[in-house]
Amino acid sequence: MLYYFGLEFLQGLQNYYGQRLALALEHGYNADGNKYYWLYMELALREKALRQTILFLNALPKFMGMATGVKSMEYVTKYIGGYFSPESIGEENRSDGEEHPYFNDSNPYWKQFQEAIDNFGMEYDMDLLPMFYVDLTEYVVRGLRLYFQIRERKFCAIDRGKFEELMQPKAPLPVTA
């Protein structure tokens, strides 16, 4: 059984990166030649990815009602797959048989993404639309977490030391008797 990050997780990230982006704009980091322009660009990229993903997930139920379960799954895999294209994350120069630096079982973000994929096993009921939507959302959330991890490690470490904490689900509220 999955531990669900959910749409709220993405909204929390959007709030975090949105605040940082606003601060970067306030300090003029968006000006060409500013020594922190790279930070502005990465914040803008992440905030835009979060905004678009939230919009995508909000629109998805409308299309799920008009499409088969397989078609809905295609929408989601095509959407999140775009984040892993060579245009988005570049290519890895590695020799034959060498393990991919991010898409491997020693990467917890990859393993959690795989866990969301494995949830759609042979017995999965795509006709139970509310749960199907929840599970598709989780697939997207975990895919975006993996994408951000790749960005953080390969391109721009903008969350130095805070990234792991930021990407963890918030603890549920304690149950009171």
N, C-alpha and C positions, 0 to 999 in steps of 0.2 A: 504494500500500500504506500502510495506517495505521501510525502509531507508537502503540501501545496504552498508555494510562495504566493501565487495569485496576482490578480490585477493590482491589488493594493500595494504590493511590493514595487511594481513599476511606477505607480503614482508617487510613492515615497522617493524613489530614485529621481523621478522627474522634478520633484520639489527640490531635492538636494542639488542636482546639477543646474536647475533653473536659477536658484539663488546664487550659485557660484558664477554662472554666466552673467547675471545682472551685475554682480560686483566687478567682474572683468570688464564689462562695458563701461561701468561707472569710472573705472580707473584707466580707460582708454586703451586697453589691451588689443582692441580690434583695429587699431591704426597700423597700417603697413609700416614696418620698420621697428615697431615696439618689440622690445626683447622678450615679451611674454605673448606675442602674437600666436605662437604655437599652442599655448595654453587656451587662449580664446578659441582657436579653431577646433581643438579637441573637445572642449566643453560644448561648443555649438553643435558639433557632430553628435555627441552623446545625447544632448537635450533633444535634438531633432529626431534621432532614432527612437527615443522614448515617446515623444509626442506622436509620431507616426504609428508606432506600435500600439499605443493606447487607442488611437482612432481606429486602427485596423480591427483590434479586438472588440471595440464597441460596435463596429459595423458588421462584424462576422455573423452574429445571430440572425440578422435580416436575410443574409444569403444562405444560411444553413437551412432555413425553412423552405427555400426554393430549390435546394440541391440535394443530391444523395450524400450519404455519409462519406463515401469515397471522394466525391467532388469537394466536399468541405475540407477533408484531409489534404487534398491537392492544393487548395487555396493556401493553407497554413504552411505546408512544406515548401511551396514555391516562395512564399513571403519570407520565411526565416532563412531559407537556403540562399537568398540574395545577399545576406550578410556574410556568407562564407565564400563568396565568389573571389577570384583573384583580384578583381577591381577593389574589393572592400578590405581584404586582409593580405593581399599580396600572395606570392608563391614562396614555397620553401624549397631551397636547394638542398637536396638530400640524395644520398646514393640509394641504389636498389636495396630494398629490405630494411632500410633505416626507418626507425619509428618516427612518425610525425610528431613535432614538438607539442602540439596542442590536442590533436585528435588521437588520444591514447588513454589506456586505462589507468595510468599513473596520474592523470590530470583529474582532480575531483569535479571540475566544472563539466568536463566531457562525460564523466561517469554519471553525473546527475542528469545531463541532457539525455544520455542513453537510457536512463531509468524512465524518463518521460516517454521515450519512444517505445520501450519495452512494455509499457502500460497498455499499448494498443495491440494486445496479443490476439491470437486466433479466435478466442471466445469473446472478444470485446463487442459490446452491443452499441453500435452507432445509431440505433433508433431511439435510444434514451437521450434525447437531445440536450436536456439541461446538463447532465453529467458529461456528455460528449463535449459540450462547449467548455466546461471547466477543465477537462483534460487537454483539449486543444490549446486553451489559454496557458496551461502549465507548460506544454511543449514549447510555446513561443517564449514564455518568460525564461525558461531554462536555456533556450537557444540564445536569447539576447544576453544573458549573464555570461555565457561562453564567449560571445562576440566581444563584450566589454573586457573580459579577462585577456583575450588575445590583444586587443587594443592597448590595454594597460601594460602588458609585458613586451609587446613587440614594437609599438610605436611611441606612445606617450604615457609615461607613468605620472598621472596627474593626482592620484590619490595616495601617494607614498605612505605606506604603512597603514592606511585606513581602508584600502580596497577590500581586503578579506572581511573586515568588520562590516563594511558597507553592503557587501553582497550576501550577507547572511540574513536569513529570515528573522524578523523581530519575534522575540519570545511571546508566546500567548499570555494573556492575562491570567493570573491565578484564579482558580475556581474557589469561591467562598461558599461555605455551608449556610 
